[in-house]
Amino acid sequence: VQLVESGGGLVQPGGSLRLSCAAFGFDFSAHDMNWYRQAPGKERELVAEINGGGGITDYANAVKGRFTISRDNAKKMVFLQMNSLKPDDTAVYYCNTYYFTDYWGQGTQVTVSS
């Protein structure tokens, strides 16, 4: 199992970014996928989750209405569209799935700053 994130970067407050995660080595469409983030000095927190079929999603209260999780099962990819970004969204963002154990990508840095 391998998860590879991309799409992070530096953005001004109010801006947008789209994170991508490519998945390898498991039956992608059969598994829920998650985005987590970890800010400096803080614990890793769940940001968004999506079920295998893509029809059920859930979000942390801090990002509801601003972030959208989606997936493309044909391409084995999951996405996180982040709009109206705030400095508090600054963190390393990780793609995650559970397949007998937790698997994590390497993370992608998102920095929101003017």
N, C-alpha and C positions, 0 to 999 in steps of 0.2 A: 504494500500500500504506500502510495506517495501522493502528497498534496503540495502543489506549487502555487504560491500566491504571487500576484503582480498588481501594479496599478497605484501603489502608494506614492507619496510625494509631499511637496510643500504647497500649501494653498492658503489664500487669505480668508479671513472670517467671512462667512456668507457664500463661499465658493462651493464647488462640487468636485467629487472624485468618484471614480468607479473602480472598485477592486474586483479582481478575477482570481479564481482558484481552479486550476486544472487537476483532475483526479486520475490516478492510475492504479491498477492492480486489484480492483474489487468491482462488484456488481453495483455500479454507481446508482442506478435508478431505484435500487431496493433500499437505499440508506438515506436517513435524514442527514442533512448537512448544516453546519453551524458556523457562524462568525463570532469570534471572541476578540477582545482587545485587552491590552495591559499597558497602563500608563506608568511612568516612573514612580516607584515607591508605593504602587497600589497592586491589589490582587487582580488576577485575570478575571474578566467578567464576560458573561454571555451577552452578545449584542443582538443577534438575530438567528432564527432557525427556520428551516424549511423541510417539509416532509419529502419522501422519495418522489412522489408524483408531482410535487410543486404546488399543490392546491391549498396547502395549509402552512401559514407562516405565523411567526410570533416575534415580538420585539421587546427589548428593554424599554422601560418607560422613558429613559433619557433620550432615546432616538426615535420614538414613535412619531410618525408624521414627517420625518426628515430622511430616514433611511429606508431602502427597499431591497429585500433579498429576493433573488430569482435564480433559476437554474435552467440549463439546457442539457437534458439527459442524452441527446444524440451526440453532443460534443463532450460530455462528461465534465461540465464546468458549472461552477456556482459563482454568482456575482453579488456584490453589495454596492448599490448606488447610494451615495451619500450626498445629500443636498443641505444647504443652509448650515454649513459646517461652523463649529464653534471652537475656540481654543481648548475647551474641555474635551473635545474629541481627539486631541493629540494623544497618540498611543501607537504601539505596534499591534497590528491587526493579524489575527491568525484564523486560518481555515481549519475546521475540525470535523471528524466523523468518528463514530464508534463502530468498530468491526472486530468483535471479540475483545478489543481493547481500544483505548483512545488513540487516534492518530492526529498529528498536528503538522501543519506546514512550517516553513522556516520563518514566517512572519514578514509583513511589509510595513514600513514606517509611514505613518500619516502625521504630518505636522501642520497645524492650523495656526498661522501667525501672520501678523501684518509687518 
